[in-house]
Amino acid sequence: MLPLVMETRWISMADIFISYASADRPTARRLADALEARGWSVWWDHHNLRGGQHFHRIIEEAISAARVVVVVWSRASVESRWVRDEATLALEKDKLVPLQIDMAHPPLGFRSIHTVDLSSWIEEVDAVSFERLVDSIRYYIDVPNDSNKAGQAQDHAETINWYLKAAQQGDVDAQVNVGRMYENGWGVAQNYAEAVNWYRKAADQGSKDAEYSLRLLLPNSRTDPQGHAEAARRYRRAAEQGEATAQVNLGVLYAKGQGMAQDHAEAARWFRKAADQGQAMAQTYLGNLYHNGQGVAQDYAEAARWYKKAADQGNAKAQFNLGVLYANGQGVMQDHAEARRWYRKAADQGHAAAQTCLNELHRTGQGVAQDHAEAARWYRKAADQGNAAAQYNLGWLYQNGRGVPQDKVQARTWMQKAAAAGNDDAKKWLAKN
């Protein structure tokens, strides 16, 4: 889900503690924004420490006070003793929710724990991977935590009975929690229509949390066919009050024609409102409209301007698109070295298309010294994510022994994967070989 840019404040006790390596700070920041937009308080050390405080003691206290600890595994963090120590403490306290942002394996001792894959998350409105993370966090946060209800917290069936009694008497927090339990199938059979019913009751009493959950759930095909229209009404109400996330999501509904007639001009209007508030995904979407001439006159320079704003905030999709403009000389002077720089930023965040384009620059020697081995390395990263073009090119490298040992079996394996993903060149190669 797209994060609403919010001011992070000092909180002595937070719902969520994020553990990460310093190299992953941009990702941690975006993750914190996204989780705070859900109404949770978030503690992340670089932002929350104040001058004069003892680092180790404060970190340990923050982990102990948090209701859940989200550990960000990456190539950098698996090598970090501090992240490992924080993850170990969280595991000991039974509050660990790990995620991965690249293809690195978690350290030994953590590999048997289910890890949410956010390697391809780029802040999409409807990112399934981020919703999985949210569901995992809710498991820890949304059960009763009062010591007198400890027994109920261990039994979801008992928990929902407790909530239902309060919800039926009009308790708004209980109504939200009943909605969540129906949404996730905790203690009851999963039932999205019933979840929507309870969220509506709470939203009608002014619950922002329920309102937010409704906006997420209503546009999903799992609910009734009128869900998009109701979601659009709810997003519009929040968007007109200046909420940037709602403005972005309303723009997406206009762009897709969900819940209203498709209207790219109206999508552009709402994206611009959120973009002017510094919302990176809105800036990216607005850049897309200028790039493709949808709802606005095609203007590559204007597309580049908006992509740059989002790219500077670390948005991988914008970084990739800006790289494309530099590679093609659209709206900016053609500059393969600059294209490579932006591709690399996006590729390091796991953007498969950027990895493929970076491969191509290394393979052809544009903007960088020709290096088939480096090309193969990036093709493999994209291919492992299912990118058909990368799978085809990796197969070609194995077939010809460029950057990798010549291996006909590997070549065929990757060509078959590319063909299965719909790559026509791979299909033609298989027909001849």
HUTA-V979990 format. One line per field, one symbol per residue. phi: phi as a letter, one per 30 degrees, with the letter a starting at -180 (. if undefined). psi: psi as a letter, one per 40 degrees, with the letter a starting at -180 (. if undefined). burial: + if it has 9 or more other ideal C-beta (glycine too) atoms within 8 Angstrom, else -. Layout:
phi=???
psi=???
burial=???
This chain:
phi=.ddddbddcdbdbcdbcccadedceeddddddedddddjcdbcbedccdceiddeddddddddddddaccccdaedddccddddddddddddchbcbdbbcbdddedejbddcecdccdcdbiddcdddddddeddddeddccecdddceddddbdddddddddedddcjddddddddeddddcicibdebdddddedddedddcjddddedddddddddddcdddedddddddddeddddjdddddddddddddciciaddadddedddddedddcjddddddddeedddcicibddadddddddededddcjddddddddeddddcicibddadddedddedddddcjddddddddeddddciciaddadddddddedddddcjdddddddddddddcicibddadddededdddddddjdddddddddcb
psi=ihhhhihhihhdhidhhhhiiddeddddddddddddeeeiihhhdddeiiheihdddddddddddidihhhhhidddeehddddddddddddeffhhiiieaeiiiiheeeehhhhhfdehffidfhddddddddddddddeihehdefddddehddddddddddddeeehddddddddddddefheihhgddddddddddddeeehdddddddddddeieeaidedddddddddddddeeehddddddddddddefheiihgddddddddddddeeehddddddddddddefheihhgddddddddddddeeehddddddddddddefheihhgddddddddddddeeehddddddddddddefheihhgdddddddddddddeehddddddddddddefheiihhdddddddddddddeehdddddddde.
burial=++++---+-----++++++++--++-++++++++++++-++++++--+---------+++-++--+-+++++++-+++-+--++-++++++-+-++++++++-+-++--+--+-++-++++++++-+-+++++++++++++-+-----+--++-++-+++-++++++----+++++++++++++++++--++-++++++++++-+-+-++++++++++++--+---+++++++++++++---+++++++++++++-++++--++-++++++++++-+++++++++++++++-++++--++-++++++++++-+++++++++++++++-++++--++-++++++++++-+++++++++++++++-++++--++-++++++++++-+-+++++++++++++-++++--+--++++++++++-+-+--++-++---
